[in-house]
């Protein structure tokens, strides 16, 4: 997994941290993205994968991270 440089941390809530990773090309039959969201002693792991050559769309994944971050904060 490589650090996802397209993640800017939009929607960040105070006292939280986020680390986003994406499986680089060439990936197998499915591409995976994962995000670690940290708030205090709570860690949330968000994983999305998608079969087919198109890979996992980054915008819906980033929206999921923003919403989860808001729930933690």
CORQUI-V437729 format. One record per pair of residues at least 12 apart in sequence whose ideal C-beta (glycine too) atoms are under 6 Angstrom apart, sorted by the first residue. I is the first residue (numbers start at 1). J is the second residue. If there is no record, write none. Layout:
i: {I;I}
j: {J;J}
This chain:
i: {1;1;2;2;4;4;4;6;7;11;13;13;13;16;16;16;16;17;18;19;20;21;29;30;30;31;31;32;33;33;33;34;35;37;37;37;39;44;46;46;46;48}
j: {21;23;22;24;20;21;22;58;20;66;69;70;73;39;69;72;73;38;37;36;35;34;51;49;51;55;56;49;48;56;61;47;65;68;69;72;72;68;64;65;68;61}
